[in-house]
């Protein structure tokens, strides 16, 4: 197995997660999960979601509606 590459001199300190759903509860769940995974390497997580669009993207129609608001 090859060794992992060294991080760049200026390593990332914050990860922005953009949740395309408008459900703030879903975004918070994603943020908590990402924070738990990123904490081990010292990366902070911020998560955002749009104000308009479907609460949950379930199919092609929801994808189209979500794309409209971007």
N, C-alpha and C positions, 0 to 999 in steps of 0.2 A: 504494500500500500504506500502511495506517495505521501510525503508530509504535506500538511496544510501550508499554504503560502503565508508569509508574514503580513500582518496588517500594514497599511500605509502609515507613514509617519504621522499624518493627521488623520487619525481614525474617526469614524462616525460616532457621534455621541447621542444623536437623537434620530429616531426613526418615525416618520410620519406615515400613518396608515390611513388611507382614504377609503372608507366604506361607501360603496355606491348606493346602499340602502338608506332610507330616511329614518329607520327605526333607531332611536337613540339608545334603547336597551340593547339592541344587537351590537351597535357600535361599542358600547361599554363592555360587553362580553368579549368582543374581539380585542379591545384595548387591554383588558386584564390578562387574556391569554398571551398576547404578544409581550406584555410587560414581564410575565413570568418566564417566558423563553429568553428574552433579551437581558434580563437582570444578571445572568451568569457572566455575560461579557461586558457589563457596564454600560449598556445602551439604554437610554430613556426612550419611552414610547409616547407619542401623542396620536390621538385618533380623532378623525372628523368625519362627518357625514353631511350630505346636502340638505338644504331646507325644503327642497321640492323634489317630487318624484315618488316612485312606489316605495311603500314601507319595506317590501321584501321583493327581490328580483327572482321570479319563479320561472321565467321563460322568455321567449323572443319579444313578445309584446312589452314586457317590463323592461327589457334591455333597451328597446327603442325609446320608450318613455324616459328612461334614465339618461340616455344620450342627449335627449332634447335639452335637458336642464344643465348640461355641462358647458 
